[in-house]
Amino acid sequence: MKYLFLLITVVLFGPIAFSQDTIFKRNGNQLKGKVVEVGTNEIKYKLPDNPDGPLYSVDKNTVNRIVYENGRVENYVNDIKDPENYSGQLKRALKFDFLAPLIGYSQFSYEQSTGVGKSYEVSLGIIGLGKSTQLGYYDNSFRSVKRKQAGLFAAAGYKFNKWPDFLFGRTRFTHIMQGAYAKPVFYLGHYSENQVIYKTATNSYVVDKQKVTFGALQIEFGKQWVFGEKFLMDLYWGLGYGADNKNKDNENTYGDDNSAFNYANARLGKSPGFSTTFGLKAGLLIK
């Protein structure tokens, strides 16, 4: 009689006890239950021991696959190259170089994504819209004069991004404009500024205005972060070749002739020579 009761129990309630789906998460955890709905962003399920109870949900981006009670398997493999993963995201940005005013200029940039892992960026710089440093020299006593720099430069480059990475280690895709990148970029500019010249004939220093035209071709490496689908931060540095007509002769000019600071970039050695850049941009994503 006892075995008959056990057999009846298995026949009647066995399908209920064992008919459950299994949700496999990307972190290795498993969720047992009855899948009720697979939506665009969530998978909803009920617990196996409480089919009339509350409805639970799990983020679809954290799920690797579902194995249903009938043996059918649904895999959820996100292709990081698939543009559909980034549909609805803002793909244009206005940026401002946060450090530039401290060294004598301001730089404004516009970036637009042209696809997964690709974007172009153009910049306009206003030399003089920032701090004007002092030039110090000795003429019987120590004297100083402001550089009073003024001018413009433009830059254009194309970004080749590493595939968009994840924010704070989450498995969810973040933003198409986030990630490490390499950017070939071209700079061209012109400005004027004060210089201190030593006059051999009069054995004295005079302040003169010099006009400088410069250009550079570089590769900039950086990392860009996107926060809350609204704000971004771009940290970068670059190396390449630069040329200018900023001549400094130790006999006639107060200063060093081995380098030149052209605001947007710095030349190392005599022109043409190695050129470097660095910066920290903050910006807003726009429609």
C-alpha positions as semicolon CSV with decimal commas, in nm:
position;residue;x (nm);y (nm);z (nm)
1;M;0,000;0,000;0,000
2;K;0,286;0,237;0,083
3;Y;0,455;0,175;-0,254
4;L;0,124;0,226;-0,435
5;F;0,080;0,564;-0,269
6;L;0,438;0,663;-0,365
7;L;0,379;0,562;-0,726
8;I;0,058;0,766;-0,745
9;T;0,241;1,069;-0,597
10;V;0,520;1,047;-0,855
11;V;0,278;1,009;-1,143
12;L;0,054;1,297;-1,036
13;F;0,304;1,546;-0,895
14;G;0,631;1,444;-1,059
15;P;0,585;1,663;-1,366
16;I;0,514;1,961;-1,144
17;A;0,812;1,896;-0,921
18;F;1,060;1,843;-1,201
19;S;0,916;2,054;-1,486
20;Q;1,125;2,365;-1,445
21;D;1,346;2,585;-1,658
22;T;1,707;2,670;-1,578
23;I;1,853;3,017;-1,637
24;F;2,232;3,014;-1,666
25;K;2,395;3,348;-1,582
26;R;2,727;3,471;-1,720
27;N;2,886;3,464;-1,374
28;G;2,817;3,090;-1,344
29;N;2,509;3,106;-1,119
30;Q;2,189;2,918;-1,205
31;L;1,829;3,017;-1,145
32;K;1,561;2,748;-1,129
33;G;1,204;2,838;-1,212
34;K;0,937;2,870;-1,474
35;V;1,020;3,129;-1,743
36;V;0,711;3,339;-1,803
37;E;0,838;3,608;-2,038
38;V;1,158;3,690;-2,232
39;G;1,155;4,063;-2,300
40;T;1,396;4,306;-2,463
41;N;1,580;4,385;-2,140
42;E;1,449;4,137;-1,880
43;I;1,365;3,770;-1,837
44;K;1,072;3,711;-1,601
45;Y;1,021;3,387;-1,412
46;K;0,845;3,229;-1,113
47;L;0,993;3,007;-0,847
48;P;0,930;2,631;-0,898
49;D;0,785;2,576;-0,551
50;N;0,549;2,873;-0,574
51;P;0,399;2,892;-0,926
52;D;0,122;3,125;-0,808
53;G;0,365;3,351;-0,622
54;P;0,539;3,675;-0,719
55;L;0,705;3,733;-1,054
56;Y;1,084;3,770;-1,051
57;S;1,307;3,920;-1,319
58;V;1,673;3,905;-1,422
59;D;1,867;4,140;-1,650
60;K;1,886;3,979;-1,993
61;N;2,241;4,108;-2,046
62;T;2,359;3,895;-1,751
63;V;2,214;3,572;-1,894
64;N;2,417;3,327;-2,100
65;R;2,141;3,079;-2,190
66;I;1,808;2,925;-2,085
67;V;1,748;2,550;-2,082
68;Y;1,373;2,485;-2,087
69;E;1,199;2,186;-1,929
70;N;1,148;2,024;-2,270
71;G;1,522;2,040;-2,343
72;R;1,515;2,340;-2,576
73;V;1,810;2,579;-2,533
74;E;1,813;2,953;-2,601
75;N;2,157;3,116;-2,614
76;Y;2,209;3,488;-2,558
77;V;2,545;3,583;-2,707
78;N;2,597;3,958;-2,733
79;D;2,809;4,052;-3,034
80;I;3,004;4,358;-2,926
81;K;3,038;4,463;-3,290
82;D;2,663;4,462;-3,349
83;P;2,534;4,822;-3,385
84;E;2,198;4,709;-3,246
85;N;2,360;4,689;-2,902
86;Y;2,400;5,067;-2,908
87;S;2,074;5,170;-3,072
88;G;1,915;5,472;-2,908
89;Q;2,245;5,600;-2,767
90;L;2,363;5,956;-2,824
91;K;2,651;5,945;-3,072
92;R;2,774;6,305;-3,080
93;A;2,960;6,505;-2,817
94;L;3,083;6,856;-2,742
95;K;3,403;6,867;-2,536
96;F;3,623;7,123;-2,362
97;D;3,988;7,072;-2,269
98;F;3,985;7,107;-1,892
99;L;4,361;7,174;-1,854
100;A;4,416;7,407;-2,152
101;P;4,329;7,743;-1,985
102;L;4,599;7,679;-1,725
103;I;4,865;7,686;-1,996
104;G;4,738;7,972;-2,207
105;Y;4,462;7,860;-2,446
106;S;4,115;7,708;-2,471
107;Q;4,018;7,414;-2,692
108;F;3,667;7,313;-2,800
109;S;3,603;6,981;-2,975
110;Y;3,321;6,805;-3,158
111;E;3,316;6,426;-3,190
112;Q;3,076;6,206;-3,383
113;S;3,062;5,828;-3,392
114;T;3,053;5,680;-3,741
115;G;3,009;5,321;-3,626
116;V;3,126;5,073;-3,365
117;G;3,494;5,146;-3,299
118;K;3,509;5,452;-3,526
119;S;3,456;5,826;-3,489
120;Y;3,597;6,156;-3,609
121;E;3,688;6,460;-3,401
122;V;3,756;6,823;-3,494
123;S;3,882;7,094;-3,259
124;L;3,919;7,470;-3,252
125;G;4,167;7,635;-3,020
126;I;4,181;7,999;-2,910
127;I;4,534;8,087;-2,802
128;G;4,525;8,362;-2,540
129;L;4,194;8,254;-2,389
130;G;4,366;8,136;-2,074
131;K;4,652;8,214;-1,842
132;S;4,926;8,449;-1,969
133;T;5,259;8,353;-1,815
134;Q;5,544;8,586;-1,726
135;L;5,878;8,614;-1,910
136;G;6,155;8,701;-1,665
137;Y;6,490;8,860;-1,758
138;Y;6,769;9,072;-1,604
139;D;6,827;9,431;-1,716
140;N;7,029;9,590;-1,432
141;S;6,756;9,441;-1,215
142;F;6,507;9,158;-1,258
143;R;6,216;9,244;-1,484
144;S;5,920;9,054;-1,625
145;V;5,663;9,089;-1,899
146;K;5,351;8,892;-1,988
147;R;5,356;8,675;-2,298
148;K;5,022;8,821;-2,419
149;Q;4,973;8,538;-2,667
150;A;4,691;8,556;-2,923
151;G;4,598;8,328;-3,210
152;L;4,404;8,028;-3,337
153;F;4,465;7,665;-3,425
154;A;4,257;7,383;-3,567
155;A;4,289;7,007;-3,536
156;A;4,123;6,713;-3,707
157;G;4,160;6,342;-3,643
158;Y;3,995;6,003;-3,683
159;K;3,958;5,769;-3,388
160;F;4,011;5,396;-3,408
161;N;3,853;5,267;-3,089
162;K;3,907;4,946;-2,908
163;W;3,567;4,776;-2,888
164;P;3,354;4,957;-2,627
165;D;3,444;4,827;-2,285
166;F;3,243;4,780;-1,969
167;L;3,197;5,028;-1,688
168;F;3,316;4,917;-1,344
169;G;3,333;4,554;-1,457
170;R;2,963;4,516;-1,537
171;T;2,860;4,267;-1,801
172;R;2,621;4,516;-1,959
173;F;2,738;4,701;-2,269
174;T;2,787;5,066;-2,187
175;H;2,835;5,322;-2,465
176;I;2,957;5,321;-2,823
177;M;3,185;5,621;-2,753
178;Q;3,354;5,466;-2,451
179;G;3,687;5,287;-2,457
180;A;4,057;5,315;-2,539
181;Y;4,155;5,459;-2,876
182;A;4,432;5,564;-3,113
183;K;4,378;5,881;-3,317
184;P;4,594;6,011;-3,605
185;V;4,553;6,389;-3,581
186;F;4,678;6,697;-3,768
187;Y;4,734;7,039;-3,605
188;L;4,774;7,374;-3,781
189;G;4,788;7,713;-3,612
190;H;4,920;8,067;-3,599
191;Y;4,974;8,304;-3,306
192;S;5,177;8,597;-3,180
193;E;5,339;8,647;-2,842
194;N;5,597;8,861;-2,665
195;Q;5,960;8,755;-2,661
196;V;6,264;8,900;-2,491
197;I;6,556;8,974;-2,728
198;Y;6,911;9,052;-2,626
199;K;7,067;9,333;-2,831
200;T;7,442;9,284;-2,855
201;A;7,505;9,636;-2,984
202;T;7,345;9,804;-2,684
203;N;7,410;9,524;-2,434
204;S;7,044;9,531;-2,331
205;Y;6,719;9,337;-2,356
206;V;6,411;9,452;-2,543
207;V;6,060;9,310;-2,563
208;D;5,952;9,222;-2,915
209;K;5,648;9,057;-3,072
210;Q;5,705;8,734;-3,264
211;K;5,462;8,564;-3,501
212;V;5,461;8,185;-3,513
213;T;5,304;7,941;-3,759
214;F;5,312;7,576;-3,656
215;G;5,185;7,236;-3,761
216;A;5,209;6,881;-3,636
217;L;5,112;6,529;-3,739
218;Q;5,069;6,296;-3,443
219;I;4,908;5,984;-3,308
220;E;4,721;6,041;-2,985
221;F;4,638;5,759;-2,747
222;G;4,361;5,796;-2,494
223;K;4,075;5,656;-2,294
224;Q;3,723;5,793;-2,294
225;W;3,459;5,723;-2,030
226;V;3,083;5,787;-2,056
227;F;2,878;5,844;-1,741
228;G;2,502;5,818;-1,725
229;E;2,461;5,841;-2,103
230;K;2,510;6,218;-2,068
231;F;2,865;6,312;-1,966
232;L;3,207;6,199;-2,082
233;M;3,572;6,237;-1,992
234;D;3,861;6,197;-2,235
235;L;4,222;6,157;-2,116
236;Y;4,490;6,151;-2,388
237;W;4,854;6,204;-2,482
238;G;5,022;6,210;-2,823
239;L;5,355;6,184;-3,004
240;G;5,452;6,274;-3,359
241;Y;5,640;6,529;-3,567
242;G;5,601;6,905;-3,557
243;A;5,745;7,207;-3,732
244;D;5,728;7,583;-3,677
245;N;5,916;7,908;-3,738
246;K;5,967;7,982;-3,368
247;N;6,341;8,048;-3,372
248;K;6,540;8,107;-3,056
249;D;6,906;8,193;-3,084
250;N;7,103;8,204;-2,758
251;E;7,306;8,499;-2,882
252;N;7,013;8,726;-2,958
253;T;6,713;8,582;-2,773
254;Y;6,665;8,525;-2,405
255;G;6,584;8,157;-2,375
256;D;6,657;7,808;-2,497
257;D;6,667;7,706;-2,864
258;N;6,617;7,333;-2,811
259;S;6,238;7,329;-2,787
260;A;5,926;7,534;-2,846
261;F;5,593;7,545;-2,667
262;N;5,315;7,611;-2,918
263;Y;5,024;7,578;-2,673
264;A;4,838;7,307;-2,865
265;N;5,159;7,103;-2,874
266;A;5,522;7,115;-2,765
267;R;5,818;7,064;-3,001
268;L;6,119;6,875;-2,865
269;G;6,446;6,976;-3,028
270;K;6,494;7,204;-3,325
271;S;6,226;7,234;-3,592
272;P;6,124;6,998;-3,740
273;G;6,129;6,765;-3,442
274;F;5,928;6,543;-3,216
275;S;5,595;6,688;-3,107
276;T;5,391;6,597;-2,799
277;T;5,045;6,672;-2,667
278;F;4,839;6,586;-2,362
279;G;4,501;6,685;-2,227
280;L;4,193;6,607;-2,024
281;K;3,860;6,683;-2,193
282;A;3,518;6,691;-2,034
283;G;3,201;6,699;-2,239
284;L;2,831;6,648;-2,298
285;L;2,660;6,400;-2,528
286;I;2,412;6,568;-2,762
287;K;2,143;6,462;-3,008
